[in-house]
Amino acid sequence: MSKAAIVAGVVIAAGAVWTGSSWYLGTQIQERLDDYLVKTNDYLKKEGEERISVEAVSYDKGVFSSDAVYTVNMTFPEMSALPQEVLLNSHIEHGPISLSALLRGEFVTGYATASTTLVNDEKTKPLYDAAGGKEPYAQSDRIDFSGNVHSIAKLEALDATFGKTVVKSQPVTATTFVNKDFTKVDMTFDMPGATQLNYADVDFSLENVTGQGSSSKTASGLFVGPAVLNIGRLEIKPKNDKTLSIADFKVDVKTEEVDDFLNLNVGYELGNILANDVDFGAIKLNVAFDHLDRQAVEKFRQQAGSLNLTPDNFEQQGEQIEQYYAELFTTLIRQKLQVRVSPFSWKTVNGEGSLEASANFDGAGQPEGQTMEDSQFLAEALKKVQFALKADTRLIRDVVSGGAQVSGVKDKEAADKKGDDLASMAGLMAQMSGLGKLENDVISSDIAYDSAMKPEEQITLNAEKMSLQELAAKAGSAVSGTPR
């Protein structure tokens, strides 16, 4: 047999294998996509407050590729200008190797790859116009041989008005990884450059926004894990009012589920705060809520979601929101809620200070019908409190001086004088009342409460035991200026 015949035979065999593999994988794709769609909607229902859902409209299967159309339903009453329903076109290439990727010089393998775009119709025309005629949204997906889904989505730069909101945004790129069983979701997004928004005569500017998150499904069905948001600079400028600018703004959130309870930790970092160009320094705040009743939190989310809050009806719904919050925290307190601030720190040009605090509740034994709005309920449910403060008087001086300058005091020396006066008064009041100490221009105070101790020893103030009444008397003297 000639070499040419052998080569031809190999090519024919390879083509047959390719065709057979593509056809076989094509028969598997629709089943996998249907399963993925069910799990996606389940995820969106739990994590997205049922605001978004996806439905399959059609699926046309070929040998080497298939085409699908999906409907995305969106419920955002606070953004009424957005369409409630849009269509997505998805072109799916069957594996084992993507032909279009090969033409781009890339070797991509897997069950399938897909390219998805927004259908250009009357509902989405405003988005296409906002994107200058370009595809406003495009997504590339790959299903690997393990069944995991890798996605890259791109949102084009937009220049548009949606109701009362004006948006001039930069392109956004987001990546997602979802494992086969939809029990792990990893996400990142990147929005470089500056994005401008205007709502209700307030200008917002965001520069270099990035984010990432990783969540895993727990036995109860919730997704928990860490997430981080970084904003290079955030500027807020109300019309005819003062401008607030925050550099290096970071939000760090962590959730975990332990024994059917949730722990939530939220950290904030404000790298540099300027109000009308007056420097207020940097702030860090870390707040933790531990032992959260999972079912109570889920009920609150459903209740809040049912209100369909918008900027126009927020005040009208205010009473109902307060009621839902009262119900939530009453249940959380009955289930041994723990709250920690560790730490809250503030550093200015000349001084710094920090605050650490915690509170442990146990309202399980309180009478039914009582809520957190009842002072007796809170007093009996509060079991332990820790409070530790350290504040450099120069921090007080800088903050008060800055506030005076923002309020209209143009002479910095006069503003600093106000700061010095208040800092001196704070140190004097701490010493006179006995609530704190002043050493080397640093005010410090350590207070602890333990309901399990004898009434005359429930309070520890700077290592001294006393009763609640004695602490209240010291606090009263601080307000009145009478020494204790």
Disulfide bonds with the S-S distance in Angstrom:
none
